[in-house]
Amino acid sequence: MKLNVRIIWIMLIVLLLGILLARIYVAPPAALVQLLQQTQSAQSNRGTQHDVSSPSITLKPTPPPLRPNLVAGIIFPQWGPRSYTTADKNWEPGLKKIHTQTGANWISLYLQLHQDSEFTTNVHIARDGQTPAGLKAGVEMAHKMGYRVYVFPAITLDNTHAWGGYIKYATGTDNQVWFNNYWRQIQPFLQACQQAKCDRFSIGNEYEGLEQSPDIYWHQLLTRVHTVYSGQIVYSRNFSSQLKYPISPWMKDPLLSEIGLSSYYSLIDTETKVTKQQLPGLWKSRVQSHLDEMARMLGKPVFISEIGYRDTIYAGYLPYQDTDDGVKDLDMQAALFDAAFQNIANDKLIDGVFIWAWSKPPFAPNYTPAAKVIHHWYDRFLR
């Protein structure tokens, strides 16, 4: 009897253990089993099948800068003793707008000198002239904004001729007196440029008659400039000089880093309309050809020290003039700049451009289609 009771108790314990184990282990649902099987199948085929829900993306490489070393500049002239200082309410805002609207990496500052006539030798600063302290402040502010800086002086005659290119002397005495007077006027500005670490200084701008003075006077001037200024020393020639005179020997002086050319060549012979499609070809034959010729004569690249176009339909005719008889045409102004840059883009003999002139109508590109064209090309050249 006792044996039977023990057997019954053993059977009851086994039965209870079976029920308990059945509750702990629950078989997975059929749907879960199917999902696990599909996952295993996908993993086994991953090496030979593509996920059609995630197409591959091909990224186009960013094109390299077209002319990364090009001097891409804007001329921003200011007049008067407050010019280029914090008291000049146009200077700092203008620098910011030039960067935003054009993408320029160089800025050019203008220095105004005067002379009574082409027959006198009394170079001087008038009431509209700048000061060395103002120039230093302007260069430093431009540098803080990321620009490199080019400074150039120009002479205005206080007579009907106005243009300093008429100055020319027949005697050695007059030449020496003029070059001495000129040195005295620019020396303080050169010292200010040296203190501000100005990048480039021109010893003159469009002095067509004086370019024909004996080389000794120009070599003397270059030596003097070099004693107080360690940046790039350049000279800016006028387009008319290139048409009339060969390169003077002093222009190959090793102290001169480069020669610029004010490139106001006419693209048309009269005040007549031309299509925008004609402009690149006209610019190549009537402007670029002269720049390339000067570069070959010098044996090194040149830069465009000034180029500007009015905002009228006839802007391609005598572009240095302030007025013409044409109606306002901002698209023509933009097309002329576009024609210039199309040709400059692949011309390694031209390594810099300075556009005349910010905030100076009728040439000013401020807030115009021309500014957009300039920005397009400067961005394409540099970035």
C-alpha positions in Angstrom: 0.0 0.0 0.0 2.8 2.4 0.9 4.5 1.7 -2.4 1.4 2.6 -4.4 1.1 6.0 -2.5 4.7 6.8 -3.3 4.1 6.1 -7.0 1.0 8.3 -7.0 3.0 11.2 -5.4 5.8 10.8 -8.0 3.3 10.8 -10.9 1.6 14.0 -9.4 4.9 15.8 -9.1 5.9 14.9 -12.7 2.5 16.1 -14.0 2.8 19.4 -12.1 6.3 19.9 -13.5 5.0 19.3 -17.0 2.3 21.9 -16.7 4.7 24.5 -15.3 7.2 24.0 -18.2 4.4 24.2 -20.7 3.5 27.7 -19.3 7.1 29.0 -19.4 7.7 28.0 -23.0 5.3 29.5 -25.5 5.8 28.7 -29.2 6.2 31.8 -31.4 3.2 32.8 -33.6 3.3 31.7 -37.2 3.6 35.3 -38.5 6.8 35.7 -36.4 8.2 32.5 -37.7 7.6 33.7 -41.3 9.2 37.1 -40.7 12.3 35.4 -39.2 12.5 33.1 -42.2 12.3 36.1 -44.7 15.0 38.0 -42.8 17.3 35.1 -42.9 16.7 34.7 -46.6 17.4 38.4 -47.4 20.6 38.2 -45.4 21.8 35.2 -47.4 21.1 37.0 -50.7 22.5 40.4 -49.9 25.7 39.9 -51.8 23.9 39.3 -55.1 20.7 41.5 -54.9 20.2 45.3 -54.8 17.7 47.2 -52.8 15.5 48.9 -55.4 14.0 51.2 -52.9 17.3 53.0 -52.3 18.8 54.1 -55.6 22.5 55.2 -55.7 23.3 59.0 -55.9 26.1 60.3 -58.1 27.6 63.7 -56.9 29.1 65.9 -59.6 32.5 67.2 -58.6 32.8 71.0 -58.0 34.7 72.5 -60.9 38.1 74.0 -60.0 38.6 77.8 -60.0 39.1 79.1 -63.5 41.7 81.8 -62.6 42.4 81.4 -58.9 45.3 83.9 -59.0 43.5 86.6 -60.9 43.5 90.0 -59.4 39.7 90.7 -59.3 39.3 94.3 -58.3 36.9 97.2 -58.0 38.0 100.9 -57.9 36.2 102.8 -55.2 37.3 106.5 -55.4 36.6 108.9 -52.6 37.5 112.6 -52.6 38.4 115.1 -49.8 40.5 115.0 -46.6 38.0 112.6 -44.8 38.3 110.0 -47.6 38.7 106.4 -46.6 38.4 107.2 -42.8 35.6 106.3 -40.4 34.3 109.9 -40.9 33.7 109.0 -44.6 30.2 107.7 -44.4 30.4 105.9 -47.8 33.6 104.0 -47.3 32.9 101.2 -44.9 29.3 100.5 -46.1 30.6 100.6 -49.7 33.3 98.0 -49.0 30.6 95.7 -47.6 28.3 96.2 -50.6 31.2 95.6 -53.1 32.0 92.3 -51.5 28.3 91.2 -51.5 27.5 92.4 -55.0 30.7 91.7 -56.9 32.8 89.1 -55.0 35.9 91.2 -55.7 39.1 90.3 -53.8 41.0 93.5 -54.5 39.9 97.1 -53.9 41.6 100.2 -55.4 42.0 103.6 -53.7 42.4 106.7 -55.8 44.7 109.7 -54.9 43.9 113.1 -56.4 46.8 115.3 -57.3 46.6 118.7 -59.1 48.7 120.9 -61.4 48.0 124.3 -62.8 48.7 123.3 -66.4 50.8 121.0 -68.5 53.4 123.7 -68.7 54.0 124.2 -65.0 55.8 121.8 -62.6 53.9 122.6 -59.3 52.3 119.3 -58.4 50.1 119.8 -55.3 47.2 118.5 -53.2 44.0 120.5 -53.5 40.9 120.6 -51.3 39.5 117.5 -52.9 42.7 115.6 -52.2 43.1 112.8 -49.6 45.5 112.6 -46.7 48.2 110.1 -45.8 46.5 109.4 -42.5 43.2 108.8 -44.2 44.8 106.5 -46.8 46.4 104.4 -44.0 43.0 104.1 -42.3 41.3 103.1 -45.5 43.9 100.4 -46.3 43.7 99.0 -42.9 39.9 98.8 -43.0 39.9 97.2 -46.4 42.4 94.6 -45.1 40.2 93.8 -42.2 37.4 93.0 -44.6 39.6 90.6 -46.5 40.6 92.7 -49.5 44.0 93.2 -50.9 44.7 96.9 -51.8 45.9 98.8 -54.8 46.6 102.5 -54.6 47.2 104.8 -57.5 47.6 108.6 -57.9 46.3 110.6 -60.8 46.9 114.3 -61.8 44.1 116.6 -62.9 45.2 119.8 -64.7 43.4 122.9 -63.4 42.7 124.1 -67.0 40.5 123.1 -69.9 42.7 120.1 -70.8 42.2 118.5 -67.3 43.9 115.2 -68.2 47.4 114.7 -66.8 48.5 112.9 -69.9 49.2 116.3 -71.5 52.1 117.0 -69.2 55.4 116.9 -71.1 58.7 118.7 -70.8 61.4 119.5 -73.4 64.3 120.2 -71.0 66.2 118.2 -68.5 65.7 121.0 -65.9 61.9 121.0 -66.2 61.9 117.2 -66.0 64.0 117.1 -62.9 62.0 119.8 -61.2 58.7 118.0 -61.9 60.0 114.6 -60.8 61.4 116.1 -57.6 58.0 117.8 -56.9 56.1 114.7 -57.7 58.2 112.6 -55.3 57.6 115.1 -52.5 53.9 114.8 -53.0 53.6 111.0 -53.1 56.3 110.1 -50.5 54.0 110.6 -47.5 51.4 108.4 -49.1 53.9 105.7 -49.8 55.0 105.8 -46.2 51.4 105.5 -45.1 51.0 102.5 -47.5 54.1 100.9 -46.0 52.8 101.3 -42.5 49.4 99.8 -43.5 51.1 97.0 -45.6 49.4 98.1 -48.8 49.7 95.4 -51.4 50.3 97.5 -54.6 51.2 101.1 -55.4 51.3 102.7 -58.8 53.9 105.4 -59.4 51.6 107.0 -61.9 48.4 106.8 -63.9 48.1 107.7 -67.6 51.0 110.1 -67.7 51.3 109.7 -71.5 53.5 112.7 -72.1 55.8 112.1 -69.2 56.3 108.5 -70.3 58.5 109.9 -73.0 60.8 111.7 -70.5 64.4 110.3 -70.4 64.6 107.0 -68.6 66.9 108.3 -66.0 64.1 110.3 -64.3 61.9 107.2 -64.1 64.7 105.0 -62.8 65.4 107.7 -60.2 61.7 107.8 -59.1 61.5 104.0 -58.9 64.6 103.9 -56.7 63.2 106.5 -54.4 59.9 104.7 -54.1 61.7 101.4 -53.4 63.5 103.0 -50.4 60.3 103.6 -48.5 57.8 101.0 -49.9 58.3 97.3 -50.0 55.1 96.2 -51.7 54.4 95.7 -55.4 55.4 98.8 -57.5 53.5 99.2 -60.8 52.6 101.8 -63.4 49.4 102.3 -65.3 49.5 103.2 -68.9 46.7 104.7 -71.0 45.2 102.9 -73.9 46.1 105.8 -76.2 49.8 105.4 -75.3 49.7 101.8 -76.5 48.2 103.0 -79.8 50.9 105.7 -80.3 54.1 104.8 -78.6 56.3 101.7 -78.1 57.1 100.5 -74.7 59.7 102.8 -73.0 62.8 101.0 -71.7 62.2 102.2 -68.1 59.0 100.1 -68.1 61.3 97.0 -68.0 63.0 98.2 -64.8 63.2 95.2 -62.4 61.8 97.4 -59.6 58.5 97.5 -61.5 56.4 94.4 -60.7 53.9 95.0 -63.6 52.4 97.4 -66.0 48.7 98.1 -66.2 46.6 99.5 -69.0 43.6 101.7 -68.8 41.5 99.8 -71.4 38.9 102.3 -72.7 39.1 101.2 -76.3 36.1 101.8 -78.5 34.3 98.7 -79.6 32.4 100.6 -82.3 33.3 103.6 -84.4 30.2 105.7 -84.0 27.2 105.9 -81.7 25.4 103.0 -83.2 23.6 100.0 -81.9 25.3 96.6 -81.8 23.9 93.2 -80.8 25.1 91.6 -77.6 26.2 88.6 -79.6 28.7 90.8 -81.5 30.4 92.1 -78.4 32.8 89.2 -77.5 34.3 89.3 -80.9 34.6 93.0 -80.9 36.2 93.0 -77.5 38.7 90.4 -78.6 39.9 92.3 -81.7 39.7 95.8 -80.4 40.8 95.5 -76.7 42.3 92.1 -76.0 44.7 92.3 -78.9 46.3 95.4 -77.5 46.7 94.0 -74.0 48.3 90.9 -75.4 50.6 92.9 -77.6 51.8 95.0 -74.6 52.4 91.8 -72.6 54.5 90.3 -75.4 56.5 93.5 -75.7 57.2 93.5 -71.9 57.8 89.8 -71.8 55.3 89.2 -68.9 51.6 89.5 -68.1 49.8 92.8 -67.7 46.7 93.9 -65.8 43.7 96.0 -66.7 44.2 99.0 -64.4 40.9 100.5 -65.4 37.9 99.3 -67.4 34.4 100.8 -67.3 31.3 101.2 -69.3 28.5 103.7 -69.1 24.9 102.5 -68.5 23.7 103.5 -72.0 23.0 101.9 -75.3 26.2 103.4 -76.9 28.5 102.5 -74.0 30.9 100.7 -76.3 31.8 104.0 -78.1 34.4 106.2 -76.4 33.8 104.4 -73.1 35.9 106.9 -71.1 33.4 109.6 -71.7 30.8 110.5 -69.0 27.9 111.0 -71.5 26.6 110.0 -74.9 23.4 110.5 -76.8 22.0 107.1 -76.1 19.2 106.0 -73.9 19.8 104.3 -70.6 20.5 100.6 -71.1 21.7 98.6 -68.1 21.6 95.3 -70.1 24.1 96.7 -72.6 26.5 97.7 -69.7 26.2 94.2 -68.3 26.8 92.6 -71.8 30.0 94.7 -72.3 31.4 93.4 -69.0 30.4 89.9 -69.9 32.1 90.2 -73.3 35.3 91.3 -71.6 35.3 88.5 -69.1 34.6 85.9 -71.7 37.9 86.9 -73.3 39.9 87.4 -70.1 38.8 83.9 -68.9 41.4 82.0 -70.8 44.0 84.7 -71.5 47.0 84.1 -69.2 48.6 87.3 -70.5 46.0 89.3 -68.5 46.3 88.6 -64.8 44.2 91.3 -63.2 41.2 93.6 -63.7 40.1 96.8 -61.9 36.6 98.1 -62.7 35.8 101.8 -62.8 34.1 102.8 -60.6 31.9 102.0 -57.6 29.3 104.6 -56.8 30.4 106.9 -59.6 27.6 107.3 -62.2 27.2 106.7 -65.1 29.8 103.9 -64.7 28.7 102.6 -61.3 27.6 99.0 -61.3 25.9 99.3 -57.9 22.7 97.2 -57.8 22.7 96.7 -61.6 22.8 93.7 -63.9 26.5 94.6 -64.5 27.2 93.8 -60.8 25.6 90.4 -61.2 27.8 89.7 -64.3 30.9 90.8 -62.4 30.0 88.6 -59.4 29.3 85.6 -61.7 32.8 85.9 -63.3 34.7 86.8 -60.2 33.2 83.8 -58.5 33.9 81.5 -61.4 37.5 82.8 -61.5 38.3 82.5 -57.8 36.1 79.9 -56.2 
